[in-house]
């Protein structure tokens, strides 16, 4: 699956430095209903939230949301990141 994204990056002429991109898979994502948004699943995935906080610590980071929902706002507060 990750090779798919690397190929898209390559086709779009985006930097090939794989150290600049990190993929997270929320814990127990398969246990949540398919109607849940990624933001909702992420919000309830403690381990993944901690990993993101650790990665963003001391760096400029922000959340890019297609639609700014209440759960996106809650996630931003939890991660202490702007949207």
N, C-alpha and C positions, 0 to 999 in steps of 0.2 A: 504494500500500500504506500509506503513512504517513497518508493522509487517513482510512483506516479506523480507525487508532488515535486520531487526533484526534477523530473522531466518537464513539468509545467514551468518551473523556475528557469530551466535551461531554455525552453522555447521562448519565454518572455525576456530572456537575456538578463535575468536577475542573478546577482552574485552567486557564484558556485561554492562559496565558503559555507560549508555545512555547520560550522561552529556558530553562525549567526542565527540559526533557526533551531528551535526546540519544539518538539511535538509532545503533547501531554495527552494521555488517555485517562479520563476520569475513572477512579476506582468504582467498581460495580456498575458501570454504565449499562451493562446488559440487564441489570435487575430493575431499572426504572422503566416506566411506561414509555412507549415510543412517541407519545404525544408531548413528552417533556422536552423543553428546549435544552440546548447545550449549556446555556447559562444556569438553568435550574439544576441540571445534573452536576455541573461543576460546583455550584454553591453548596451542595450537600456532600461533596467529596472532600472530606477533611484532608486526607493525605495529599491530594492533588493541589488543593489550595495552599498547603504548607510548602510544597515544592515550587509553586509559582512565586510565592512570597520570597522564598530563598533565592530564586533566580533573579528577581527584580530588585532585591535589596541593594541599595546604593546606586541604582541606575535610574535613568529617566525611562519611565514606562507608562503606558496608558492602555485603556481598553477601547477597541474598535468594535462598535456594535452596529449591526444593520438596522435594528429597530431598538430604540432605547426604552426598555420595559422596566417595570418595578424591580424585577429580579436582577436585571443588569445593574441597576443602581445599588441594590443590596450587595451584590457581588463586588462592585467597585469599593464600597465602604469596607467590606470584609477584607479585601486585598489592599486597601489603602492606596488605590490607584484612581486617577481621573479617567473620565470617559471622554 
